[in-house]
Amino acid sequence: FFSIFRPGMRAYFVPLVAGIVLAASAFLPWVIVGTVSISGVPDVEAVWVAGLGALAAVLALLSLITRRN
């Protein structure tokens, strides 16, 4: 289990964490510019951002698993 934390494997955690943060950002209140506000989920843009973040995290996790094996 701890073999995934060796120095060569640490770089695989960067896209995994980035995907998780991107997916989580869709649920945060977004930008307010003047009187126009862009909210998070359930807007279409936020659903796309959440989906892309989840996809990035899943692909990074698969890459980490295949590299470990």
Secondary structure, 3 states (H helix, E strand, C coil): CHHHHCCCCHHHHHHHHHHHHHHHHCCCCCCEECCEECCCCCCHHHHHHHHHHHHHHHHHHHHHHHHHC
